[in-house]
Amino acid sequence: MARSPSPPPARAQSAAHPPAPAGSPPLGHLSERYESGGRGPGTVSSGQADPGGVS
């Protein structure tokens, strides 16, 4: 009889990636504020003089 696969082990929080402190700003907050001109953390280009448009 074949054994059913065991579930993957639970991921423990590593020292390299500790949990965010309570009350900390959401992920992407700093890049949204300082790197994207307020257009959102996923915005790289305004599209101005960019044939590919906003990215």
PDBQT receptor file of N, H, CA, C and O in Angstrom, charges set to zero:
ATOM      1  N   MET A   1       0.846  -1.169   0.000  1.00  0.00    +0.000 N 
ATOM      2  CA  MET A   1       0.000   0.000   0.000  1.00  0.00    +0.000 C 
ATOM      3  C   MET A   1       0.899   1.242   0.000  1.00  0.00    +0.000 C 
ATOM      4  O   MET A   1       1.861   1.321   0.764  1.00  0.00    +0.000 OA
ATOM      5  N   ALA A   2       0.577   2.202  -0.858  1.00  0.00    +0.000 N 
ATOM      6  H   ALA A   2      -0.205   2.138  -1.479  1.00  0.00    +0.000 HD
ATOM      7  CA  ALA A   2       1.389   3.417  -0.979  1.00  0.00    +0.000 C 
ATOM      8  C   ALA A   2       1.085   4.373   0.166  1.00  0.00    +0.000 C 
ATOM      9  O   ALA A   2      -0.061   4.542   0.583  1.00  0.00    +0.000 OA
ATOM     10  N   ARG A   3       2.135   4.979   0.648  1.00  0.00    +0.000 N 
ATOM     11  H   ARG A   3       3.066   4.841   0.309  1.00  0.00    +0.000 HD
ATOM     12  CA  ARG A   3       1.958   5.962   1.722  1.00  0.00    +0.000 C 
ATOM     13  C   ARG A   3       1.516   7.287   1.121  1.00  0.00    +0.000 C 
ATOM     14  O   ARG A   3       1.989   7.682   0.055  1.00  0.00    +0.000 OA
ATOM     15  N   SER A   4       0.626   7.956   1.794  1.00  0.00    +0.000 N 
ATOM     16  H   SER A   4       0.242   7.635   2.660  1.00  0.00    +0.000 HD
ATOM     17  CA  SER A   4       0.233   9.281   1.316  1.00  0.00    +0.000 C 
ATOM     18  C   SER A   4       1.352  10.255   1.675  1.00  0.00    +0.000 C 
ATOM     19  O   SER A   4       2.000  10.115   2.712  1.00  0.00    +0.000 OA
ATOM     20  N   PRO A   5       1.573  11.238   0.813  1.00  0.00    +0.000 N 
ATOM     21  CA  PRO A   5       2.664  12.188   1.096  1.00  0.00    +0.000 C 
ATOM     22  C   PRO A   5       2.374  12.975   2.367  1.00  0.00    +0.000 C 
ATOM     23  O   PRO A   5       1.237  13.357   2.644  1.00  0.00    +0.000 OA
ATOM     24  N   SER A   6       3.417  13.199   3.114  1.00  0.00    +0.000 N 
ATOM     25  H   SER A   6       4.341  12.889   2.889  1.00  0.00    +0.000 HD
ATOM     26  CA  SER A   6       3.245  13.973   4.340  1.00  0.00    +0.000 C 
ATOM     27  C   SER A   6       3.195  15.457   3.988  1.00  0.00    +0.000 C 
ATOM     28  O   SER A   6       3.796  15.875   2.999  1.00  0.00    +0.000 OA
ATOM     29  N   PRO A   7       2.497  16.247   4.772  1.00  0.00    +0.000 N 
ATOM     30  CA  PRO A   7       2.420  17.684   4.480  1.00  0.00    +0.000 C 
ATOM     31  C   PRO A   7       3.789  18.330   4.659  1.00  0.00    +0.000 C 
ATOM     32  O   PRO A   7       4.617  17.841   5.428  1.00  0.00    +0.000 OA
ATOM     33  N   PRO A   8       4.023  19.427   3.948  1.00  0.00    +0.000 N 
ATOM     34  CA  PRO A   8       5.316  20.105   4.107  1.00  0.00    +0.000 C 
ATOM     35  C   PRO A   8       5.457  20.614   5.535  1.00  0.00    +0.000 C 
ATOM     36  O   PRO A   8       4.461  20.918   6.191  1.00  0.00    +0.000 OA
ATOM     37  N   PRO A   9       6.688  20.706   6.013  1.00  0.00    +0.000 N 
ATOM     38  CA  PRO A   9       6.887  21.193   7.385  1.00  0.00    +0.000 C 
ATOM     39  C   PRO A   9       6.443  22.651   7.501  1.00  0.00    +0.000 C 
ATOM     40  O   PRO A   9       6.539  23.417   6.543  1.00  0.00    +0.000 OA
ATOM     41  N   ALA A  10       5.969  23.012   8.658  1.00  0.00    +0.000 N 
ATOM     42  H   ALA A  10       5.891  22.390   9.437  1.00  0.00    +0.000 HD
ATOM     43  CA  ALA A  10       5.565  24.400   8.903  1.00  0.00    +0.000 C 
ATOM     44  C   ALA A  10       6.797  25.286   8.827  1.00  0.00    +0.000 C 
ATOM     45  O   ALA A  10       7.872  24.917   9.301  1.00  0.00    +0.000 OA
ATOM     46  N   ARG A  11       6.634  26.450   8.232  1.00  0.00    +0.000 N 
ATOM     47  H   ARG A  11       5.761  26.750   7.847  1.00  0.00    +0.000 HD
ATOM     48  CA  ARG A  11       7.767  27.363   8.086  1.00  0.00    +0.000 C 
ATOM     49  C   ARG A  11       7.940  28.148   9.373  1.00  0.00    +0.000 C 
ATOM     50  O   ARG A  11       7.046  28.875   9.807  1.00  0.00    +0.000 OA
ATOM     51  N   ALA A  12       9.076  27.988   9.954  1.00  0.00    +0.000 N 
ATOM     52  H   ALA A  12       9.801  27.398   9.601  1.00  0.00    +0.000 HD
ATOM     53  CA  ALA A  12       9.391  28.728  11.177  1.00  0.00    +0.000 C 
ATOM     54  C   ALA A  12       9.913  30.108  10.801  1.00  0.00    +0.000 C 
ATOM     55  O   ALA A  12      10.527  30.279   9.748  1.00  0.00    +0.000 OA
ATOM     56  N   GLN A  13       9.674  31.070  11.643  1.00  0.00    +0.000 N 
ATOM     57  H   GLN A  13       9.175  30.932  12.498  1.00  0.00    +0.000 HD
ATOM     58  CA  GLN A  13      10.190  32.415  11.411  1.00  0.00    +0.000 C 
ATOM     59  C   GLN A  13      11.690  32.378  11.647  1.00  0.00    +0.000 C 
ATOM     60  O   GLN A  13      12.138  31.978  12.722  1.00  0.00    +0.000 OA
ATOM     61  N   SER A  14      12.469  32.789  10.660  1.00  0.00    +0.000 N 
ATOM     62  H   SER A  14      12.106  33.114   9.787  1.00  0.00    +0.000 HD
ATOM     63  CA  SER A  14      13.919  32.750  10.806  1.00  0.00    +0.000 C 
ATOM     64  C   SER A  14      14.427  34.053  11.417  1.00  0.00    +0.000 C 
ATOM     65  O   SER A  14      13.727  35.065  11.426  1.00  0.00    +0.000 OA
ATOM     66  N   ALA A  15      15.634  34.009  11.918  1.00  0.00    +0.000 N 
ATOM     67  H   ALA A  15      16.203  33.186  11.911  1.00  0.00    +0.000 HD
ATOM     68  CA  ALA A  15      16.245  35.204  12.498  1.00  0.00    +0.000 C 
ATOM     69  C   ALA A  15      16.478  36.261  11.422  1.00  0.00    +0.000 C 
ATOM     70  O   ALA A  15      16.490  37.456  11.717  1.00  0.00    +0.000 OA
ATOM     71  N   ALA A  16      16.666  35.821  10.166  1.00  0.00    +0.000 N 
ATOM     72  H   ALA A  16      16.657  34.850   9.926  1.00  0.00    +0.000 HD
ATOM     73  CA  ALA A  16      16.895  36.761   9.074  1.00  0.00    +0.000 C 
ATOM     74  C   ALA A  16      15.618  37.511   8.707  1.00  0.00    +0.000 C 
ATOM     75  O   ALA A  16      15.687  38.613   8.163  1.00  0.00    +0.000 OA
ATOM     76  N   HIS A  17      14.457  36.930   8.997  1.00  0.00    +0.000 N 
ATOM     77  H   HIS A  17      14.401  36.035   9.439  1.00  0.00    +0.000 HD
ATOM     78  CA  HIS A  17      13.173  37.544   8.655  1.00  0.00    +0.000 C 
ATOM     79  C   HIS A  17      12.241  37.517   9.860  1.00  0.00    +0.000 C 
ATOM     80  O   HIS A  17      11.257  36.778   9.860  1.00  0.00    +0.000 OA
ATOM     81  N   PRO A  18      12.535  38.307  10.881  1.00  0.00    +0.000 N 
ATOM     82  CA  PRO A  18      11.662  38.319  12.063  1.00  0.00    +0.000 C 
ATOM     83  C   PRO A  18      10.320  38.950  11.706  1.00  0.00    +0.000 C 
ATOM     84  O   PRO A  18      10.234  39.694  10.729  1.00  0.00    +0.000 OA
ATOM     85  N   PRO A  19       9.282  38.669  12.469  1.00  0.00    +0.000 N 
ATOM     86  CA  PRO A  19       7.986  39.285  12.189  1.00  0.00    +0.000 C 
ATOM     87  C   PRO A  19       8.048  40.796  12.383  1.00  0.00    +0.000 C 
ATOM     88  O   PRO A  19       8.834  41.298  13.187  1.00  0.00    +0.000 OA
ATOM     89  N   ALA A  20       7.217  41.510  11.642  1.00  0.00    +0.000 N 
ATOM     90  H   ALA A  20       6.579  41.103  10.988  1.00  0.00    +0.000 HD
ATOM     91  CA  ALA A  20       7.181  42.969  11.762  1.00  0.00    +0.000 C 
ATOM     92  C   ALA A  20       6.613  43.354  13.120  1.00  0.00    +0.000 C 
ATOM     93  O   ALA A  20       5.683  42.711  13.609  1.00  0.00    +0.000 OA
ATOM     94  N   PRO A  21       7.160  44.393  13.731  1.00  0.00    +0.000 N 
ATOM     95  CA  PRO A  21       6.632  44.842  15.020  1.00  0.00    +0.000 C 
ATOM     96  C   PRO A  21       5.191  45.333  14.866  1.00  0.00    +0.000 C 
ATOM     97  O   PRO A  21       4.810  45.833  13.808  1.00  0.00    +0.000 OA
ATOM     98  N   ALA A  22       4.410  45.190  15.910  1.00  0.00    +0.000 N 
ATOM     99  H   ALA A  22       4.720  44.784  16.770  1.00  0.00    +0.000 HD
ATOM    100  CA  ALA A  22       3.029  45.667  15.891  1.00  0.00    +0.000 C 
ATOM    101  C   ALA A  22       3.010  47.170  15.649  1.00  0.00    +0.000 C 
ATOM    102  O   ALA A  22       3.820  47.904  16.214  1.00  0.00    +0.000 OA
ATOM    103  N   GLY A  23       2.106  47.617  14.826  1.00  0.00    +0.000 N 
ATOM    104  H   GLY A  23       1.448  47.020  14.366  1.00  0.00    +0.000 HD
ATOM    105  CA  GLY A  23       1.980  49.040  14.544  1.00  0.00    +0.000 C 
ATOM    106  C   GLY A  23       2.927  49.547  13.474  1.00  0.00    +0.000 C 
ATOM    107  O   GLY A  23       2.965  50.751  13.219  1.00  0.00    +0.000 OA
ATOM    108  N   SER A  24       3.698  48.664  12.835  1.00  0.00    +0.000 N 
ATOM    109  H   SER A  24       3.667  47.686  13.042  1.00  0.00    +0.000 HD
ATOM    110  CA  SER A  24       4.624  49.110  11.795  1.00  0.00    +0.000 C 
ATOM    111  C   SER A  24       3.847  49.377  10.506  1.00  0.00    +0.000 C 
ATOM    112  O   SER A  24       2.795  48.775  10.292  1.00  0.00    +0.000 OA
ATOM    113  N   PRO A  25       4.346  50.268   9.642  1.00  0.00    +0.000 N 
ATOM    114  CA  PRO A  25       3.637  50.576   8.398  1.00  0.00    +0.000 C 
ATOM    115  C   PRO A  25       3.598  49.354   7.479  1.00  0.00    +0.000 C 
ATOM    116  O   PRO A  25       4.446  48.469   7.597  1.00  0.00    +0.000 OA
ATOM    117  N   PRO A  26       2.635  49.294   6.577  1.00  0.00    +0.000 N 
ATOM    118  CA  PRO A  26       2.522  48.143   5.684  1.00  0.00    +0.000 C 
ATOM    119  C   PRO A  26       3.699  48.046   4.721  1.00  0.00    +0.000 C 
ATOM    120  O   PRO A  26       4.381  49.034   4.447  1.00  0.00    +0.000 OA
ATOM    121  N   LEU A  27       3.922  46.845   4.218  1.00  0.00    +0.000 N 
ATOM    122  H   LEU A  27       3.368  46.042   4.440  1.00  0.00    +0.000 HD
ATOM    123  CA  LEU A  27       4.988  46.601   3.251  1.00  0.00    +0.000 C 
ATOM    124  C   LEU A  27       4.788  47.503   2.035  1.00  0.00    +0.000 C 
ATOM    125  O   LEU A  27       3.674  47.609   1.522  1.00  0.00    +0.000 OA
ATOM    126  N   GLY A  28       5.837  48.140   1.577  1.00  0.00    +0.000 N 
ATOM    127  H   GLY A  28       6.742  48.053   1.994  1.00  0.00    +0.000 HD
ATOM    128  CA  GLY A  28       5.770  49.023   0.420  1.00  0.00    +0.000 C 
ATOM    129  C   GLY A  28       5.551  50.480   0.780  1.00  0.00    +0.000 C 
ATOM    130  O   GLY A  28       5.586  51.342  -0.099  1.00  0.00    +0.000 OA
ATOM    131  N   HIS A  29       5.326  50.775   2.054  1.00  0.00    +0.000 N 
ATOM    132  H   HIS A  29       5.298  50.075   2.767  1.00  0.00    +0.000 HD
ATOM    133  CA  HIS A  29       5.044  52.146   2.483  1.00  0.00    +0.000 C 
ATOM    134  C   HIS A  29       6.184  53.103   2.122  1.00  0.00    +0.000 C 
ATOM    135  O   HIS A  29       5.940  54.175   1.569  1.00  0.00    +0.000 OA
ATOM    136  N   LEU A  30       7.416  52.724   2.429  1.00  0.00    +0.000 N 
ATOM    137  H   LEU A  30       7.614  51.853   2.878  1.00  0.00    +0.000 HD
ATOM    138  CA  LEU A  30       8.542  53.630   2.162  1.00  0.00    +0.000 C 
ATOM    139  C   LEU A  30       8.795  53.797   0.674  1.00  0.00    +0.000 C 
ATOM    140  O   LEU A  30       9.067  54.909   0.220  1.00  0.00    +0.000 OA
ATOM    141  N   SER A  31       8.711  52.709  -0.102  1.00  0.00    +0.000 N 
ATOM    142  H   SER A  31       8.489  51.806   0.266  1.00  0.00    +0.000 HD
ATOM    143  CA  SER A  31       8.940  52.854  -1.539  1.00  0.00    +0.000 C 
ATOM    144  C   SER A  31       7.831  53.687  -2.170  1.00  0.00    +0.000 C 
ATOM    145  O   SER A  31       8.087  54.460  -3.094  1.00  0.00    +0.000 OA
ATOM    146  N   GLU A  32       6.603  53.539  -1.682  1.00  0.00    +0.000 N 
ATOM    147  H   GLU A  32       6.395  52.912  -0.932  1.00  0.00    +0.000 HD
ATOM    148  CA  GLU A  32       5.504  54.350  -2.213  1.00  0.00    +0.000 C 
ATOM    149  C   GLU A  32       5.762  55.824  -1.939  1.00  0.00    +0.000 C 
ATOM    150  O   GLU A  32       5.506  56.675  -2.790  1.00  0.00    +0.000 OA
ATOM    151  N   ARG A  33       6.259  56.115  -0.774  1.00  0.00    +0.000 N 
ATOM    152  H   ARG A  33       6.467  55.423  -0.083  1.00  0.00    +0.000 HD
ATOM    153  CA  ARG A  33       6.458  57.510  -0.378  1.00  0.00    +0.000 C 
ATOM    154  C   ARG A  33       7.673  58.151  -1.047  1.00  0.00    +0.000 C 
ATOM    155  O   ARG A  33       7.590  59.275  -1.541  1.00  0.00    +0.000 OA
ATOM    156  N   TYR A  34       8.800  57.438  -1.063  1.00  0.00    +0.000 N 
ATOM    157  H   TYR A  34       8.868  56.525  -0.662  1.00  0.00    +0.000 HD
ATOM    158  CA  TYR A  34      10.049  58.060  -1.508  1.00  0.00    +0.000 C 
ATOM    159  C   TYR A  34      10.499  57.697  -2.919  1.00  0.00    +0.000 C 
ATOM    160  O   TYR A  34      11.252  58.458  -3.526  1.00  0.00    +0.000 OA
ATOM    161  N   GLU A  35      10.070  56.577  -3.451  1.00  0.00    +0.000 N 
ATOM    162  H   GLU A  35       9.458  55.959  -2.958  1.00  0.00    +0.000 HD
ATOM    163  CA  GLU A  35      10.610  56.131  -4.731  1.00  0.00    +0.000 C 
ATOM    164  C   GLU A  35       9.643  56.254  -5.898  1.00  0.00    +0.000 C 
ATOM    165  O   GLU A  35      10.077  56.236  -7.049  1.00  0.00    +0.000 OA
ATOM    166  N   SER A  36       8.358  56.379  -5.640  1.00  0.00    +0.000 N 
ATOM    167  H   SER A  36       8.005  56.394  -4.704  1.00  0.00    +0.000 HD
ATOM    168  CA  SER A  36       7.411  56.360  -6.747  1.00  0.00    +0.000 C 
ATOM    169  C   SER A  36       6.641  57.659  -6.917  1.00  0.00    +0.000 C 
ATOM    170  O   SER A  36       5.723  57.722  -7.736  1.00  0.00    +0.000 OA
ATOM    171  N   GLY A  37       6.986  58.683  -6.175  1.00  0.00    +0.000 N 
ATOM    172  H   GLY A  37       7.731  58.631  -5.510  1.00  0.00    +0.000 HD
ATOM    173  CA  GLY A  37       6.297  59.960  -6.300  1.00  0.00    +0.000 C 
ATOM    174  C   GLY A  37       4.833  59.895  -5.903  1.00  0.00    +0.000 C 
ATOM    175  O   GLY A  37       4.021  60.663  -6.418  1.00  0.00    +0.000 OA
ATOM    176  N   GLY A  38       4.483  58.995  -5.002  1.00  0.00    +0.000 N 
ATOM    177  H   GLY A  38       5.143  58.371  -4.584  1.00  0.00    +0.000 HD
ATOM    178  CA  GLY A  38       3.109  58.886  -4.540  1.00  0.00    +0.000 C 
ATOM    179  C   GLY A  38       2.197  58.080  -5.447  1.00  0.00    +0.000 C 
ATOM    180  O   GLY A  38       0.990  58.028  -5.209  1.00  0.00    +0.000 OA
ATOM    181  N   ARG A  39       2.747  57.440  -6.493  1.00  0.00    +0.000 N 
ATOM    182  H   ARG A  39       3.728  57.481  -6.687  1.00  0.00    +0.000 HD
ATOM    183  CA  ARG A  39       1.927  56.686  -7.442  1.00  0.00    +0.000 C 
ATOM    184  C   ARG A  39       1.713  55.240  -7.023  1.00  0.00    +0.000 C 
ATOM    185  O   ARG A  39       1.025  54.500  -7.726  1.00  0.00    +0.000 OA
ATOM    186  N   GLY A  40       2.275  54.821  -5.912  1.00  0.00    +0.000 N 
ATOM    187  H   GLY A  40       2.834  55.423  -5.341  1.00  0.00    +0.000 HD
ATOM    188  CA  GLY A  40       2.099  53.450  -5.452  1.00  0.00    +0.000 C 
ATOM    189  C   GLY A  40       3.399  52.677  -5.503  1.00  0.00    +0.000 C 
ATOM    190  O   GLY A  40       4.259  52.979  -6.330  1.00  0.00    +0.000 OA
ATOM    191  N   PRO A  41       3.565  51.677  -4.629  1.00  0.00    +0.000 N 
ATOM    192  CA  PRO A  41       4.831  50.953  -4.539  1.00  0.00    +0.000 C 
ATOM    193  C   PRO A  41       5.164  50.136  -5.783  1.00  0.00    +0.000 C 
ATOM    194  O   PRO A  41       6.330  49.800  -5.992  1.00  0.00    +0.000 OA
ATOM    195  N   GLY A  42       4.176  49.806  -6.615  1.00  0.00    +0.000 N 
ATOM    196  H   GLY A  42       3.229  50.078  -6.445  1.00  0.00    +0.000 HD
ATOM    197  CA  GLY A  42       4.447  49.021  -7.818  1.00  0.00    +0.000 C 
ATOM    198  C   GLY A  42       4.786  49.868  -9.025  1.00  0.00    +0.000 C 
ATOM    199  O   GLY A  42       5.123  49.320 -10.074  1.00  0.00    +0.000 OA
ATOM    200  N   THR A  43       4.709  51.196  -8.915  1.00  0.00    +0.000 N 
ATOM    201  H   THR A  43       4.435  51.641  -8.063  1.00  0.00    +0.000 HD
ATOM    202  CA  THR A  43       4.963  52.073 -10.056  1.00  0.00    +0.000 C 
ATOM    203  C   THR A  43       6.450  52.357 -10.190  1.00  0.00    +0.000 C 
ATOM    204  O   THR A  43       7.107  52.772  -9.235  1.00  0.00    +0.000 OA
ATOM    205  N   VAL A  44       6.965  52.129 -11.380  1.00  0.00    +0.000 N 
ATOM    206  H   VAL A  44       6.432  51.792 -12.155  1.00  0.00    +0.000 HD
ATOM    207  CA  VAL A  44       8.387  52.355 -11.637  1.00  0.00    +0.000 C 
ATOM    208  C   VAL A  44       8.568  53.588 -12.510  1.00  0.00    +0.000 C 
ATOM    209  O   VAL A  44       9.501  54.364 -12.303  1.00  0.00    +0.000 OA
ATOM    210  N   SER A  45       7.694  53.772 -13.473  1.00  0.00    +0.000 N 
ATOM    211  H   SER A  45       6.936  53.142 -13.642  1.00  0.00    +0.000 HD
ATOM    212  CA  SER A  45       7.820  54.859 -14.425  1.00  0.00    +0.000 C 
ATOM    213  C   SER A  45       6.493  55.601 -14.543  1.00  0.00    +0.000 C 
ATOM    214  O   SER A  45       5.427  54.989 -14.472  1.00  0.00    +0.000 OA
ATOM    215  N   SER A  46       6.559  56.911 -14.723  1.00  0.00    +0.000 N 
ATOM    216  H   SER A  46       7.425  57.407 -14.782  1.00  0.00    +0.000 HD
ATOM    217  CA  SER A  46       5.340  57.710 -14.901  1.00  0.00    +0.000 C 
ATOM    218  C   SER A  46       4.761  57.541 -16.294  1.00  0.00    +0.000 C 
ATOM    219  O   SER A  46       3.598  57.867 -16.529  1.00  0.00    +0.000 OA
ATOM    220  N   GLY A  47       5.565  57.035 -17.216  1.00  0.00    +0.000 N 
ATOM    221  H   GLY A  47       6.510  56.770 -17.025  1.00  0.00    +0.000 HD
ATOM    222  CA  GLY A  47       5.126  56.879 -18.592  1.00  0.00    +0.000 C 
ATOM    223  C   GLY A  47       5.499  58.062 -19.458  1.00  0.00    +0.000 C 
ATOM    224  O   GLY A  47       5.416  57.980 -20.684  1.00  0.00    +0.000 OA
ATOM    225  N   GLN A  48       5.906  59.157 -18.848  1.00  0.00    +0.000 N 
ATOM    226  H   GLN A  48       5.974  59.223 -17.852  1.00  0.00    +0.000 HD
ATOM    227  CA  GLN A  48       6.285  60.346 -19.600  1.00  0.00    +0.000 C 
ATOM    228  C   GLN A  48       7.563  60.053 -20.380  1.00  0.00    +0.000 C 
ATOM    229  O   GLN A  48       8.567  59.642 -19.799  1.00  0.00    +0.000 OA
ATOM    230  N   ALA A  49       7.527  60.263 -21.691  1.00  0.00    +0.000 N 
ATOM    231  H   ALA A  49       6.711  60.597 -22.163  1.00  0.00    +0.000 HD
ATOM    232  CA  ALA A  49       8.652  59.980 -22.594  1.00  0.00    +0.000 C 
ATOM    233  C   ALA A  49       9.055  58.514 -22.544  1.00  0.00    +0.000 C 
ATOM    234  O   ALA A  49      10.211  58.173 -22.795  1.00  0.00    +0.000 OA
ATOM    235  N   ASP A  50       8.107  57.653 -22.221  1.00  0.00    +0.000 N 
ATOM    236  H   ASP A  50       7.168  57.929 -22.017  1.00  0.00    +0.000 HD
ATOM    237  CA  ASP A  50       8.362  56.209 -22.153  1.00  0.00    +0.000 C 
ATOM    238  C   ASP A  50       7.372  55.523 -23.085  1.00  0.00    +0.000 C 
ATOM    239  O   ASP A  50       6.184  55.446 -22.773  1.00  0.00    +0.000 OA
ATOM    240  N   PRO A  51       7.848  55.019 -24.237  1.00  0.00    +0.000 N 
ATOM    241  CA  PRO A  51       6.931  54.393 -25.194  1.00  0.00    +0.000 C 
ATOM    242  C   PRO A  51       6.152  53.215 -24.603  1.00  0.00    +0.000 C 
ATOM    243  O   PRO A  51       5.098  52.842 -25.118  1.00  0.00    +0.000 OA
ATOM    244  N   GLY A  52       6.664  52.646 -23.545  1.00  0.00    +0.000 N 
ATOM    245  H   GLY A  52       7.520  52.949 -23.127  1.00  0.00    +0.000 HD
ATOM    246  CA  GLY A  52       5.968  51.523 -22.916  1.00  0.00    +0.000 C 
ATOM    247  C   GLY A  52       4.881  51.959 -21.952  1.00  0.00    +0.000 C 
ATOM    248  O   GLY A  52       4.107  51.129 -21.476  1.00  0.00    +0.000 OA
ATOM    249  N   GLY A  53       4.812  53.262 -21.655  1.00  0.00    +0.000 N 
ATOM    250  H   GLY A  53       5.442  53.936 -22.042  1.00  0.00    +0.000 HD
ATOM    251  CA  GLY A  53       3.791  53.771 -20.750  1.00  0.00    +0.000 C 
ATOM    252  C   GLY A  53       4.149  53.576 -19.290  1.00  0.00    +0.000 C 
ATOM    253  O   GLY A  53       5.288  53.258 -18.946  1.00  0.00    +0.000 OA
ATOM    254  N   VAL A  54       3.158  53.773 -18.444  1.00  0.00    +0.000 N 
ATOM    255  H   VAL A  54       2.233  54.031 -18.724  1.00  0.00    +0.000 HD
ATOM    256  CA  VAL A  54       3.345  53.622 -16.997  1.00  0.00    +0.000 C 
ATOM    257  C   VAL A  54       3.665  52.177 -16.688  1.00  0.00    +0.000 C 
ATOM    258  O   VAL A  54       3.040  51.263 -17.226  1.00  0.00    +0.000 OA
ATOM    259  N   SER A  55       4.630  51.975 -15.827  1.00  0.00    +0.000 N 
ATOM    260  H   SER A  55       5.138  52.718 -15.390  1.00  0.00    +0.000 HD
ATOM    261  CA  SER A  55       4.958  50.596 -15.436  1.00  0.00    +0.000 C 
ATOM    262  C   SER A  55       5.138  50.538 -13.937  1.00  0.00    +0.000 C 
ATOM    263  O   SER A  55       5.418  49.471 -13.390  1.00  0.00    +0.000 OA
TER     264      SER A  55
